């Protein structure tokens, strides 16, 4: 660490304003870092020893950095005579597209305000193919000896022969930046022409409007979180990946590559967005790859800058919003219009204003722009085409070994750990190594079903995150059959499992149930309403034509003979069940107890019904019917309780006793249709469903038998019975929870015991009154749901009682369910916002047209008035008097030019162009010479004193 100490002390000696960055990334630790005090040498050393990174605050250090992104850019700056200061971590990584990059540190010349330098000169293309950023102003740069996740085997290091090289015989100082970076009249070295004048500040108008980066708006715009600006736009999806700066990467729906945009949040790149995807740029009609938060929101959601700012609580003043470009050609057009109507007085006034404006506007050279071809500006931020961007090219390690299965590309990655397999592209499957069964999982004991070999997992882009949980298919014999059957039928394993679960439950006698929540089994062996049914409801999620119906058909072939009914009224469903005599006494019913019926996997029960539909909207139609009690009945039936009505007419009764029926639901759903069911989360309806994705896949492995080849379970004394079921109450057959489940059941019981009965999620804070929808759907009843699934997994193994392995496998299934719920809730919320926005747009269409027409009229009248103001301005100045806004208003109306109402707008317009300026107070104005401000200081171009240039 002694070398690091000397290096850090050297940077401090050179005047570097050190700042701590987070470990392995480029993100600042401190809020408000631009104005924070410098980190001391001792604190910086301690931070580095604790694996933290270091940065240098450029404005506070009065530094500029030429950040070469690749070897070509480094070669260009070396050829121009610069001395390299730092070699970046990715520069040393032979697999990085930024290999060969470098940093050149330069001092800001005396006489130039470091904090006033532009900070948005990024991604500039050089003639030799180099890419370079010019970092200045409110930015920071990563300093040695930092490390980043993207190049973990290398660190930022001093460049040999540079100012940080401690082995030089005589230590070098950081050189002063050359004048040609600030002045286009100074000579620029060959190869760096796009950087000529790159640090000339934006002209006055850009400081007001361009990219909504007005000085007074900066802090307010940047302080609003990204999620408020994005407003859940469904086209832009946050990924779990972070860019090298530590900021979140987003994917644009329809883009070829994962990395579509980086939304910066106070890193060295600032607070705006970097758009990597050409697809996204084209869709949003963007002509810049760097854009502010406010302008990105405008591009995403439409409307005006003022409307987008107002949506997040930022109110823009009328003058600022209505500023428009005014040019001599505008006045000449007005002169022509006036001549056409015979108003020669106004026509002459407009021509005079055009001549006056022409003489006062800054020239191209004064604005710091060198035009080399129509529409081309040297030094402008160059866009990097998406197709040519090295950042979006696939890494060599991503290629793997590919093969074709019909039209599907399957890519495998031999000798690679499962966590190192990249996310599949949108049009391919990846084959993964088989996930290892966790060490704490003990094998199934006494299973009667034969274990089958399990092929390696195969997953598309959306299933990638669930692959690590597929160890379950090799952990129990029954699940190995599910995997083999799914592969043989060319459907996804998770989808087939979701379709099979209700059918497995349908073949278990209704009197078989989970023990009461207290886990205390009643001592009386007779019938009881205690316990919880193992009835299961399942939804298969996927877009149209993706394979939901195929999956349901495969499940029906594997477990046939289940009595199926279509969605209908609750009363209709209840009448499908056989019912015992409602007037039977317990003594009469007891005659049936001695020889109860048996249900096993592979046998049909007369008191078992499953509702099935591959279109959820048919099911939802009944639930949403006015006065329907179906939803409440289905919730009760999931628990196995008493359900029905008590009509006086016995023939019209539809009451069914607790635990005398088996009922399941299997639905197919398009992702956009689940919102209605999710809206019943406060009632507990979606909590009772399994939510698993279903889609077609590649047919693999040997042909699986027509029926699910698992061992049957004999629930009554270990032997079958031929006595039919009659719908009467019978003594319970208890399923006891495995030992591994008790801890979770106790925690769930404690939560329920201490819950606030008047909040949505049981919490006691104000934020808990409504609750989180994902948590409400995924977590409520989750322990009970997991117990049901573990019991059914045991049944697949031919066992009546679940073991720990079944509980843990069920937990993985529940984790996949939760991930799907998170995605569906997010989609439902985005769709709701889009629908609300659409309704608002329809309702506001007339107002929008009226407002647009009004604003256009205001803009035109402001331009007209600005010409009148210029005319009167010159008249008052020729008289040797001070020009005030009040006198301008009086003269405009007195001389018959029109109303004075537009004078403030006209003055603001002329101020934005640098034609006029306020001078003592808000009511007094003066005309400016070309390129000058009220004090005569140059605004458009900074001319530093003659300096010893490094690169000039």
Beta strands, then each sheet from edge to edge (+ up, - down):
strand 1: 18-21
strand 2: 53-57
strand 3: 63-68
strand 4: 86-87
strand 5: 102-107
strand 6: 121-125
strand 7: 131-135
strand 8: 140-143
strand 9: 157-158
strand 10: 236-242
strand 11: 248-252
strand 12: 261-263
strand 13: 273-275
strand 14: 290-291
strand 15: 371-373
strand 16: 376-377
strand 17: 401-405
strand 18: 408-412
strand 19: 428-431
strand 20: 458-459
strand 21: 512-514
strand 22: 532-533
strand 23: 537-541
strand 24: 564-565
strand 25: 608-613
strand 26: 662-669
strand 27: 689-693
strand 28: 733-735
strand 29: 883-884
strand 30: 916-918
strand 31: 924-927
sheet 1: 1+ 2- 8+
sheet 2: 5+ 3- 7+ 6-
sheet 3: 4+ 9-
sheet 4: 10+ 11- 12+ 13- 14+
sheet 5: 15+ 16-
sheet 6: 17+ 18- 19- 20+
sheet 7: 22+ 21- 28-
sheet 8: 24+ 25+ 26+ 23+ 27+
sheet 9: 29+ 31- 30+
end
